[in-house]
Amino acid sequence: MRAFRLISGLRKLSPEFWVNFAVKAILIGLLAIGAFSGLQQFEGKAFLWRLAIYPIADLIIPVIWTMLGRRPAYPYAADVLLTLPFLIDTAGNARTTPALFGLFSVVTLAADILIEQRGGMAPRTAAWYDKTSPSFADAIALVRRHLWVQQGTFMPSEREHESIKVPRLLYHRMLDTLAYAA
């Protein structure tokens, strides 16, 4: 019964949380492997320094958010975007794909949670390709779009003279196009 409550509580956490958690966990795991494994591919690449400095840099967003009184909502997208260069650098040195598979798994799980919350998802199709179930491109586009909307990435300008009215249909098509292209 206790395990059921724990799993139920974890499912309530947002997909943004899980993507952010996965990116940070993979980064710390790769840094620890690089610093302590003794593998040749990590020699002479200052992984002990990286293990000390990268997590400090990774705390910038949480510290600023806490100093601002934890308002507005936590900026998961900004936090992930700050962490990704460190992860890409570390994964490049590790030359390892399991970490990327882990990230793909988290994106897939986040998309699954979003699809469950929305009651389904129609995959994006084209005239030359009629697919019946969502692909990974659909899943990552769904997660990107959700992160962007939740974080207000494409919010209108606060100054009236900079605002341009865009029809809602065009706005959503542009957002979908960016989600698939990014």
C-alpha positions in Angstrom: 0.0 0.0 0.0 2.9 2.3 0.8 4.5 1.7 -2.5 1.3 2.5 -4.3 1.0 5.9 -2.5 4.6 6.6 -3.4 4.1 5.8 -7.1 0.8 7.7 -7.1 2.6 10.8 -5.6 5.4 10.6 -8.1 2.9 10.5 -11.0 1.5 13.8 -9.8 4.8 15.5 -10.4 4.8 17.4 -13.7 6.6 16.3 -16.9 8.8 19.4 -16.6 10.0 18.2 -13.2 10.9 14.8 -14.6 12.8 16.1 -17.7 14.7 18.5 -15.4 15.4 15.7 -12.9 16.6 13.4 -15.7 19.0 15.9 -17.3 20.6 16.7 -13.9 20.8 13.1 -12.8 22.4 12.0 -16.1 24.9 14.9 -15.8 25.9 14.0 -12.2 26.1 10.3 -13.1 28.4 11.0 -16.1 30.6 13.4 -14.1 31.0 10.8 -11.4 31.8 8.1 -13.9 34.3 10.4 -15.6 36.0 11.4 -12.3 36.2 8.0 -10.6 36.1 5.3 -13.2 39.7 5.5 -14.4 38.6 4.9 -18.0 41.1 6.1 -20.6 38.6 8.3 -22.4 38.3 10.5 -19.3 42.0 10.9 -18.5 43.4 14.4 -18.7 40.0 16.0 -19.1 39.7 17.5 -15.6 36.6 15.5 -14.6 37.2 16.2 -10.9 37.1 19.9 -11.6 34.0 19.4 -13.7 32.4 17.4 -10.9 33.0 20.3 -8.5 32.1 23.2 -10.8 29.3 22.0 -13.1 26.9 21.2 -10.2 27.5 24.7 -8.8 26.7 26.3 -12.1 23.7 24.0 -12.2 22.4 25.5 -9.0 22.1 29.1 -10.4 18.5 28.9 -11.4 17.2 27.2 -8.2 19.2 29.7 -6.0 17.9 32.7 -7.9 14.3 31.3 -7.9 14.6 30.8 -4.1 16.0 34.3 -3.6 13.1 35.7 -5.5 10.6 34.2 -3.1 9.7 31.1 -5.2 7.5 33.1 -7.5 6.5 32.8 -10.2 6.4 29.0 -11.0 9.7 27.2 -11.2 11.4 27.9 -14.5 12.0 24.3 -15.6 12.8 25.3 -19.2 15.4 27.8 -18.2 17.0 25.3 -15.8 17.1 22.5 -18.4 18.6 25.0 -21.0 21.3 26.0 -18.5 22.2 22.4 -17.8 22.2 21.0 -21.3 25.5 22.5 -22.4 27.2 20.9 -19.5 25.5 17.6 -20.3 26.4 17.7 -24.0 30.0 18.5 -23.1 30.2 15.6 -20.6 28.4 13.1 -22.8 30.7 14.1 -25.7 33.7 13.2 -23.6 32.0 10.1 -22.4 31.1 9.0 -25.9 28.3 7.1 -24.4 24.8 6.6 -25.7 23.1 5.1 -22.7 22.8 8.5 -21.1 21.0 9.8 -24.2 18.8 6.7 -24.2 17.9 7.6 -20.6 17.0 11.1 -21.7 14.9 9.7 -24.6 13.1 7.5 -22.0 12.3 10.5 -19.8 10.9 12.4 -22.8 8.8 9.4 -23.8 7.5 9.0 -20.2 6.7 12.8 -20.0 4.9 12.6 -23.3 3.0 9.5 -22.0 1.9 11.5 -18.9 0.8 14.4 -21.0 -1.1 12.2 -23.4 -2.9 10.5 -20.5 -3.8 14.0 -19.0 -5.1 15.2 -22.3 -7.1 12.0 -23.1 -5.1 11.0 -26.2 -3.0 12.5 -29.0 -3.4 12.6 -32.7 0.0 12.1 -34.4 1.1 14.6 -36.9 0.7 13.3 -40.4 1.6 14.4 -43.9 0.0 13.8 -47.3 2.8 11.3 -48.1 2.9 9.6 -44.6 -0.2 8.6 -42.8 0.8 7.2 -39.4 -1.6 5.7 -36.9 0.4 6.1 -33.7 2.7 8.9 -32.4 6.4 8.7 -33.1 9.3 10.0 -31.0 9.2 13.2 -33.0 5.6 13.6 -31.9 6.5 12.9 -28.3 9.4 15.4 -28.1 7.3 18.0 -29.9 4.5 17.5 -27.4 6.9 17.9 -24.4 8.6 20.9 -25.9 5.3 22.6 -26.6 4.1 21.9 -23.1 7.3 23.3 -21.6 7.1 26.4 -23.7 3.5 27.1 -22.9 4.0 26.4 -19.2 7.0 28.6 -19.0 5.4 31.4 -21.0 8.3 31.3 -23.6 6.1 32.9 -26.2 4.3 35.4 -24.1 3.3 38.8 -25.6 5.4 41.8 -24.8 4.3 43.8 -21.8 4.7 47.1 -23.7 1.7 47.9 -25.7 3.6 49.5 -28.6 5.5 46.3 -29.2 2.4 44.1 -29.4 1.3 42.6 -32.6 -2.0 40.7 -32.7 -1.6 37.3 -34.2 -4.7 35.1 -34.9 -4.9 32.2 -32.4 -4.8 29.6 -35.2 -1.6 31.1 -36.7 -0.1 31.3 -33.2 -0.7 27.6 -32.5 0.5 26.5 -35.9 3.8 28.5 -35.4 4.2 27.0 -32.0 3.7 23.5 -33.4 6.1 24.1 -36.2 8.8 25.3 -33.8 8.1 22.4 -31.5 8.8 19.9 -34.3 11.7 21.9 -35.8 13.7 22.6 -32.6 
